[in-house]
Amino acid sequence: MLKALDIKESPEGSVITFSIVFIKKDGERVFVPRGVSVGLPYSLSANRMRGILPIDANGEKVGHVYPVGIDNILEYNSLEVVL
């Protein structure tokens, strides 16, 4: 799942979208029905984090980038995540 999350574009150059459910630091459960993986301003592997940006049907950003801890991801593309 993490390898799929790290891929930002398909070989044709189109952005890869996915749905994800995760828990924020304050305990709030967040569902992003369509999002893309983006970079964060610090080391992703050292901090075990990934950046998720919600987008709409046209590929335009909707909201802000969520820094998500990989241990807090519950579902990826409607499949339960087990680490």
C-alpha positions, 0 to 999 in steps of 0.5 A: 500500500505504501508503494502505491501511495508513493506513486504520483503519476502513471506512465502516461503522465496522468495523476493517480487518484485514490480514496483514503480513510485515516485518523488525525492526531487529535483523533478525528476520523477523516475520509477523503473520497478523491485525493492525490499524494503530495510531498511534505517539507520534511523527510517522509521516511524518517517521520513515517508520514505521507501528504494527502491533498483532496481534489475534486472530479476535475483534479482541482485541489479542495482544501489543504494538504493533510500530513498523515502518519502511515500507522493512522491509515485505516482504508486505502481505495476501500480496502482495509489496511493492515500494517 
